[in-house]
Amino acid sequence: MVTLPINNLAGKEVGKVDLDEKVFNGKVNVALLHQTTVMYMANKRQGTANTKTRAHVSGGNSKPWRQKGTGRARVGSSRSPLWRKGGVVFGPHPRDYSYQLPRKMKKKALICSLNSRLNDNLVKILEELKADSGKTKDFLNIIQALNLQNKTLFVCDNPTDSTLRSSRNIKSVKLMPPQMINALDILLHKNIVITKKALGELTARLQKGE
């Protein structure tokens, strides 16, 4: 069983918590993480890229010159893809890139991503997360106290408006509830900080349906 210290906002240890062995077992399926990451990134694509074919570009209604007798290559339209300002062949057109993997695969990928960060000692448990003043400097003090030097995902249960306001101007920080995070959110951040209550909710979510 893995045991992690619980820190307060000053960075001092105030207790310990035992992680659930069924969820935090240290196993990482790299192939599954790759599949899931590709899916989430594909679902983010707008799919609005578009090119004009020879049917959409202007001009080219009449034959540039007669078929025979000029000594030049035969051509039927000045909007041929071979011509300058002609249409584009096999270019992109608006489409939907999104697709879904089975729910169990996505849940397993979330578990693997958490274990990946846990194996690298990049998961911290926080007693609670609050910044009552709503000022950015107070949240920066929390980051400094916890010695967080890279992109950090804070998994917080029901954050207050002042806490959200104090963190929104920090580009390296993202706050999310335990019900909304997925494997990509974990992999895009170096450090993972989870409040004690959010850890219980996240563990219950990952155990559900087993």
N, C-alpha and C positions, 0 to 999 in steps of 0.2 A: 504494500500500500504506500502511495506517495503522500507525503506530508509537506505542506507549504506553510511558511509563516504568514500571519496576518499583520499588516502594517497599518498604522494610522496616517493621518495627513501630514504628520511631521516626519514620516519615514521610519518610525520606531516600531519594533515588534511588540504586539500586544496580545498575541495568542498564536495558535496553530490550528490548521484545518486538515482533515484527512480527505483526500480526493477519492471519488468512487472508482473502484478497480475496473468495473465493466466499461467505463467511459475513458478514464485516463490510464490506459494500459501500456502506453509507450509505443504502440504499433502504428506504423505509418505506411500507407499504400500509395507510393509515388505515382503509379500509373492512374489510379483513381483520382488523385489530386489533379493530375494533368487533364484528364477528361472533364472534370468538373470546372476547372478554370477556363478551358476552351468554351464550354457551354455558357458560363456567366459572361465572358467577354463577348461572345457572339450575340447574346441577348442585349448587350449594351449598344450594339451597332445601329445606327440610324437607317442605313440602307437607302439613302437618298441620292447616291451617285448616279448620274445619268449621262448618256452620250446620244447624239443624233445619228440615225442611220441615213442612208441615201434618200429615204422616203420623207425625212423631216427637214433636211437642209433646203435652203431656198435656191431657186434657179434650176437649170438643167432640164427644162421642159423640151427643148428642141435639140436635135442632133447637131453637134458642133460642126461637122462637115460630112460630105457625102461618103457613102460606104466605100466606094472604089474610085481609083483614078488619081488620088492625091499623093500616093507614095507613103502616107503616114498610116500608123496603126488604126484599125477600125475602132470606133468608140460611139456609144449611143447616148451618153449623157456627160455633161461637165461636172456632175456631182457624183461620179464614180469614186469609190474609195481609193482608187489609184491616183486621183487628181487632188491638187491642192484645194482646200476648202470643200472637199468631198465628204461623204458620209464616213462613219466609223464602223468597221466590221468587228463583231464580237466584243463590243464595248460594254461597260456595266450599265444596268438599268435598275430602277427602283425595285427592291425586293425585301422580303422579311427573312433575316438571318436567324431568328430566334428558334430555339427548340428546347425540349426538356428531357432530363434524365429521370429515371425512376426515383421516387421519394426516398427509398431506402439507400440508394447510392449517394444522394445529396447529404443525407444525415450521416452516413458513414464517412463521407469526405470531410464534413465538419469536425467529426471526432478525430480524424487523421490530422487535420490542420492544427487542432489544439494540441495534440500529442507532439507534433513537430516542433511547436514553440516550447512546449514543456520540456522536451528532450534537450533543448538548447538553453534551458534555464531563463526563459524570456517571459514567463508568466508570473505576475504578482497578484496577490490577493489584498484587497483594501477593505478596511473595516467599514468605511462609508465614504461617499464622495459628495462633497458639498462646498460651495463657494457663495456664501450668503451675500457678500458685497456686490457680486456680479462684475467685478473688475478683472481684467485680463491678468494683471500682475499677481493676483492671488492664485490663479490657476497655474501660472508659471512657477510660483513658489512650491506648489504641490509636485510639479514635474521635477524640479530641482531636488526636492527632499527625497523623492523616489529614485533619483539618479537615472532618469530616462533621457537618452541622448538621440534617439531616432524616432521614426514615425510610431505613434502609439495609439492603440485602440482601447478606449475605456468602455467596458461593458458595465452599464449602470442601470439599476432598477429604478424607474420613475424619477429621472433627474429633475430638479427644480428649474424654474425659468432663470434664476440667477446663475445657476451652475452652467446651463447651456449658454447664457450670454457671456460668461467669463471665458468660455473655451472656444467660441466660434471664430475669433480672430487669430487663432493659432493654427497655422496650416498643417503642422505635423501631428495634430490631435483630432480624433474623431470620437464622438460619443454615440453609443448605440444601446438599445435595450436587448436583453438576452433572447427575446422572441424573434428578433429581426436579423441577427447576424448569420452569415453563411461562410463557407470555406474561403471564398475569395476575399471577404473582409479580413479574415485572419491572416491570409497569406500576403496581403498588401501592406500589412503593418508589422514592424519588427518586434515591438513590445505589446503584450496584452496585459491589461490591468482590469481585474474583475472584482467588483464589490462582493462582500460575503453573501449578501442576500441574492444578488444576481447569479452567483455561482450555484446556489441551490436551485434557482429557477431554470438555469441552463442545463444542469445535470438531470433535472426532472424531465425537461423537454427531450433530451437525448435518450433517456431511458424509456420514453413513452412508446408503446407499440412493440416492445421487445417480448 
